[in-house]
Amino acid sequence: MKATNNFAVTGIVAVSNPRTLGKASVCHFALSLGRLEGTGEDKRRVSSLLNIETWCKNEEADKVFTIIQKGNLVTVEGFMKPEEWVDKNGEKHSKTVLAATKVYLAKENN
């Protein structure tokens, strides 16, 4: 069995921080995900935020950043990217970044 490193998730854009850097643009954004938890009449909605980043060429930035606006329901596809760094005190840190390769408006299910 071959392991794959990818994800696909649909949620509502909660926060969006687009920036242009030289020849490329990046957008760090938070996606709000919700689900029902509990049983019977004790069900309640639980939400969490998923932090995602996406890169694109500057020529595509307006189109991409228009999609990644607060309140939009979007589907995101991508891969998990490990990052490691050493801070100014010499302490090692690591995190996993959810790197989006596709972001598009989702169709709402009624």
C-alpha positions in Angstrom: 0.0 0.0 0.0 1.4 3.3 -1.0 0.9 6.3 1.3 -0.1 9.6 -0.2 0.3 13.0 1.2 -2.7 15.0 0.2 -5.9 16.5 1.6 -9.2 17.9 0.5 -11.5 19.9 2.8 -14.4 22.3 2.4 -15.1 25.1 4.9 -15.8 28.8 5.3 -12.9 31.3 5.0 -12.6 32.9 8.5 -9.5 35.0 8.0 -7.5 35.9 4.9 -4.0 37.5 4.7 -2.8 37.9 1.1 0.6 39.3 0.3 2.7 40.0 -2.8 6.3 39.0 -2.6 8.5 39.7 -5.6 7.4 37.5 -8.5 4.9 35.4 -6.4 2.0 36.0 -4.0 1.0 34.1 -0.9 -2.1 33.9 1.1 -2.3 32.6 4.6 -5.9 31.9 5.6 -8.0 30.1 8.2 -10.8 27.8 7.2 -13.6 27.3 9.6 -14.8 23.7 9.8 -17.8 22.5 11.6 -19.5 19.2 12.5 -22.3 18.0 14.7 -21.2 16.2 17.9 -23.3 14.2 20.3 -26.4 12.0 20.1 -30.1 12.5 20.0 -31.3 15.9 21.2 -27.9 16.6 22.8 -26.3 17.4 19.4 -24.3 20.6 19.2 -22.2 22.2 16.5 -18.4 22.2 17.1 -16.1 24.3 15.0 -12.4 24.6 14.6 -10.0 26.6 12.4 -7.5 25.0 10.0 -4.6 27.2 8.9 -3.6 27.0 5.2 -1.2 28.7 2.8 -1.3 29.0 -0.9 1.2 30.4 -3.4 0.5 31.7 -6.9 2.1 33.8 -9.6 1.3 37.5 -9.3 -0.7 37.4 -12.6 -3.1 34.9 -10.9 -3.2 36.6 -7.5 -6.4 38.7 -8.1 -8.4 35.7 -9.2 -7.1 33.5 -6.3 -7.4 36.2 -3.7 -11.0 37.0 -4.8 -12.0 33.4 -4.0 -10.2 33.4 -0.6 -12.3 36.1 1.1 -13.9 36.0 4.5 -17.3 34.3 4.4 -16.7 32.3 1.2 -17.4 28.6 1.2 -14.4 27.1 -0.5 -12.9 23.7 -1.2 -9.1 23.4 -0.7 -6.9 20.6 -2.1 -3.2 20.2 -1.3 -0.5 18.5 0.6 1.1 18.6 4.1 4.5 20.2 4.2 6.8 19.8 7.2 8.8 22.9 8.2 11.7 23.1 10.7 13.6 26.1 12.0 15.9 27.2 14.8 15.0 30.4 16.7 17.4 33.1 17.9 18.0 31.1 21.1 19.0 28.0 19.2 15.9 26.1 20.0 14.6 23.8 17.3 10.9 24.1 16.2 8.8 22.3 13.7 5.2 22.4 12.3 3.2 21.0 9.5 1.9 23.5 7.0 -1.2 22.7 4.9 -0.1 23.8 1.5 -3.0 24.4 -0.9 -2.5 23.6 -4.6 -6.1 24.2 -5.6 -8.7 26.6 -4.0 -12.1 27.0 -5.5 -15.6 28.1 -4.6 -17.6 25.1 -3.2 -21.1 24.3 -4.2 -23.4 24.4 -1.2 -25.5 21.3 -0.4 -28.9 22.2 0.8 
